[in-house]
Amino acid sequence: MVMQHIYYFQIYIETHKQRLFAILKSVR
């Protein structure tokens, strides 16, 4: 349950890592 939630969260980060970094760079 909790472990599965963390697993999906890691997949979400891996798939959106490029976009997240781009947003962080645009903010700063």
C-alpha positions in Angstrom: 0.0 0.0 0.0 2.5 2.6 1.2 5.3 0.9 -0.7 3.2 0.8 -3.8 2.4 4.5 -3.5 6.2 5.3 -3.2 6.8 3.1 -6.2 4.3 5.0 -8.3 5.7 8.3 -7.0 9.2 7.3 -8.2 7.9 6.4 -11.6 6.1 9.8 -11.8 9.4 11.6 -10.9 11.3 9.6 -13.5 8.8 10.3 -16.2 8.4 14.0 -15.5 12.0 14.7 -14.3 12.9 16.7 -17.5 9.8 18.8 -17.3 10.2 19.5 -13.6 13.8 20.6 -14.1 12.7 22.9 -16.9 10.1 24.5 -14.6 12.5 24.9 -11.8 15.0 26.6 -14.1 12.3 28.9 -15.5 11.3 29.9 -12.0 14.8 30.8 -11.0 
